[in-house]
Amino acid sequence: MKKIVAFAGSNSSTSINKQLVKFAISYFKDFEISLLDLNDFEMPMFSVDLEKEQGYPENAYKFRLEMEKADAIICSLAEHNRNYTAVFKNTIDWCSRIDINIFGDKPMLLMSTSPGGYGAGNAMNSGKILLPRCGAEIIETFSLPSFNDNFSEGKIIKESLKVELEAKTSTFKSKL
């Protein structure tokens, strides 16, 4: 059975991106799923001085190990100030110092959502540039706009957006 590692690029306990990830993994019933929380991989703010003094945080190795165990990855990027979150960047910063190929050239379904109509599109666009450089093979992308209007009770409620995600998860699965 193939294993998918899924996570949201957020450390919020009420992350809407984590809610979107939980919904998306419901389309992968024939897969082993590991849903990660970046709070379980907390690391100090990256600095070259700290790296010299203390080396790499244990949680950077643990996060990388989870990526190594995966056959595929689902990631949903939260957006802060028109970019992905500081916690996500910090995770990438530390993990990339060990080896830039964090995601091991594995297929990725990249998603994003936000309360606004752009659906965290800025974070998505930044992720499309960064993540392939870190070994993610982005197979499909999905952005859910206006989260509070289009998502309720654990699922996408706007039919056209639900159909779009279904099609993209189907394409993603066909590449695994």
Secondary structure, DSSP 4 states (H G I P E B T S, - for coil): --EEEEEES---TT-HHHHHHHHHGGG-TTSEEEE--GGGG--PPP-HHHHHHH-S-HHHHHHHHHHHH-SEEEEEE-EETTEE-HHHHHHHHHHHHH-S-TTTTEEEEEEEE-SSTTTTHHHHHHHHHHHHHTTEEEEEEEEE-SHHHHEETTEE-SHHHHHHHHHHHHHHHHT-
